[in-house]
């Protein structure tokens, strides 16, 4: 058991993943703050014009999908790194493994 733990601790791939998880945790926090700004802008737009702003709608959807990709990576549901290490709109095409 101790040998297996020592082996796991020496795996470079594990430490790389932990590093990227820390990076994407910080990026995810920033994206969530931007999403709140999008929410506030959309509410203001709806109050002023009576309808949702299509540009803000599209931007909010893209940010939401990006957040989803980050969460998939952080929860080990995908090994594919989110943007900027993959294409921006890759998340919609991700094939999640069957569990």
C-alpha beads as a LAMMPS data file, in Angstrom:
LAMMPS data file: protein, C-alpha beads

99 atoms
98 bonds

1 atom types
1 bond types

-500.0 500.0 xlo xhi
-500.0 500.0 ylo yhi
-500.0 500.0 zlo zhi

Masses

1 110.0

Atoms # bond

1 1 1 0.000 0.000 0.000
2 1 1 2.765 2.479 0.933
3 1 1 4.652 1.568 -2.235
4 1 1 1.587 2.365 -4.342
5 1 1 1.167 5.730 -2.632
6 1 1 4.856 6.548 -3.146
7 1 1 4.558 5.527 -6.804
8 1 1 1.484 7.725 -7.259
9 1 1 3.198 10.701 -5.609
10 1 1 6.117 10.432 -8.052
11 1 1 3.959 10.541 -11.188
12 1 1 4.676 13.735 -13.119
13 1 1 1.293 13.561 -14.869
14 1 1 -0.519 13.737 -11.544
15 1 1 1.366 16.864 -10.490
16 1 1 0.758 18.478 -13.886
17 1 1 -2.957 17.837 -13.504
18 1 1 -2.938 19.304 -9.985
19 1 1 -1.167 22.406 -11.333
20 1 1 -3.713 22.818 -14.144
21 1 1 -6.558 22.222 -11.690
22 1 1 -5.280 25.106 -9.559
23 1 1 -4.961 27.338 -12.636
24 1 1 -8.452 26.511 -13.874
25 1 1 -9.922 26.952 -10.404
26 1 1 -8.670 30.542 -10.470
27 1 1 -9.884 31.058 -14.045
28 1 1 -13.261 29.594 -13.084
29 1 1 -13.600 32.070 -10.225
30 1 1 -12.862 34.951 -12.605
31 1 1 -15.354 33.635 -15.166
32 1 1 -18.056 33.380 -12.487
33 1 1 -17.513 37.069 -11.627
34 1 1 -17.853 37.961 -15.301
35 1 1 -21.033 35.875 -15.466
36 1 1 -22.534 37.981 -12.678
37 1 1 -21.773 41.098 -14.715
38 1 1 -23.480 39.462 -17.707
39 1 1 -26.510 38.647 -15.541
40 1 1 -26.748 42.245 -14.315
41 1 1 -26.363 43.614 -17.863
42 1 1 -29.044 41.265 -19.160
43 1 1 -31.458 42.252 -16.391
44 1 1 -30.802 45.941 -17.093
45 1 1 -31.279 45.372 -20.827
46 1 1 -34.534 43.542 -20.231
47 1 1 -35.819 46.268 -17.924
48 1 1 -34.916 49.040 -20.379
49 1 1 -35.923 47.429 -23.686
50 1 1 -38.404 44.757 -22.651
51 1 1 -36.400 41.955 -24.238
52 1 1 -33.117 40.118 -23.792
53 1 1 -30.075 41.450 -25.632
54 1 1 -29.020 38.789 -28.156
55 1 1 -25.300 39.649 -27.951
56 1 1 -25.286 39.363 -24.166
57 1 1 -27.355 36.181 -24.446
58 1 1 -24.789 34.564 -26.740
59 1 1 -21.849 35.716 -24.620
60 1 1 -23.491 34.422 -21.439
61 1 1 -24.171 31.051 -23.057
62 1 1 -20.544 30.735 -24.177
63 1 1 -19.256 31.632 -20.708
64 1 1 -21.642 29.120 -19.134
65 1 1 -20.436 26.361 -21.450
66 1 1 -16.827 27.298 -20.702
67 1 1 -17.543 27.103 -16.961
68 1 1 -19.055 23.661 -17.538
69 1 1 -15.874 22.511 -19.307
70 1 1 -13.758 23.774 -16.405
71 1 1 -15.969 21.897 -13.934
72 1 1 -15.755 18.719 -16.019
73 1 1 -11.965 18.972 -15.926
74 1 1 -11.823 19.745 -12.197
75 1 1 -14.036 16.750 -11.377
76 1 1 -11.941 14.378 -13.524
77 1 1 -14.783 13.834 -16.010
78 1 1 -12.530 14.839 -18.886
79 1 1 -8.802 14.926 -19.513
80 1 1 -9.189 17.621 -22.171
81 1 1 -7.888 20.937 -20.900
82 1 1 -10.291 23.862 -21.322
83 1 1 -9.514 26.968 -23.382
84 1 1 -6.789 28.260 -23.997
85 1 1 -5.367 24.737 -24.296
86 1 1 -8.226 23.648 -26.570
87 1 1 -10.639 25.450 -28.843
88 1 1 -13.125 27.840 -27.252
89 1 1 -16.286 25.993 -28.281
90 1 1 -15.021 22.450 -27.714
91 1 1 -17.175 21.765 -24.654
92 1 1 -20.394 21.279 -26.601
93 1 1 -18.673 18.510 -28.585
94 1 1 -17.081 16.680 -25.638
95 1 1 -17.868 13.000 -25.475
96 1 1 -17.981 12.075 -21.806
97 1 1 -16.965 8.544 -20.894
98 1 1 -19.697 6.171 -19.760
99 1 1 -19.426 5.387 -16.060

Bonds

1 1 1 2
2 1 2 3
3 1 3 4
4 1 4 5
5 1 5 6
6 1 6 7
7 1 7 8
8 1 8 9
9 1 9 10
10 1 10 11
11 1 11 12
12 1 12 13
13 1 13 14
14 1 14 15
15 1 15 16
16 1 16 17
17 1 17 18
18 1 18 19
19 1 19 20
20 1 20 21
21 1 21 22
22 1 22 23
23 1 23 24
24 1 24 25
25 1 25 26
26 1 26 27
27 1 27 28
28 1 28 29
29 1 29 30
30 1 30 31
31 1 31 32
32 1 32 33
33 1 33 34
34 1 34 35
35 1 35 36
36 1 36 37
37 1 37 38
38 1 38 39
39 1 39 40
40 1 40 41
41 1 41 42
42 1 42 43
43 1 43 44
44 1 44 45
45 1 45 46
46 1 46 47
47 1 47 48
48 1 48 49
49 1 49 50
50 1 50 51
51 1 51 52
52 1 52 53
53 1 53 54
54 1 54 55
55 1 55 56
56 1 56 57
57 1 57 58
58 1 58 59
59 1 59 60
60 1 60 61
61 1 61 62
62 1 62 63
63 1 63 64
64 1 64 65
65 1 65 66
66 1 66 67
67 1 67 68
68 1 68 69
69 1 69 70
70 1 70 71
71 1 71 72
72 1 72 73
73 1 73 74
74 1 74 75
75 1 75 76
76 1 76 77
77 1 77 78
78 1 78 79
79 1 79 80
80 1 80 81
81 1 81 82
82 1 82 83
83 1 83 84
84 1 84 85
85 1 85 86
86 1 86 87
87 1 87 88
88 1 88 89
89 1 89 90
90 1 90 91
91 1 91 92
92 1 92 93
93 1 93 94
94 1 94 95
95 1 95 96
96 1 96 97
97 1 97 98
98 1 98 99
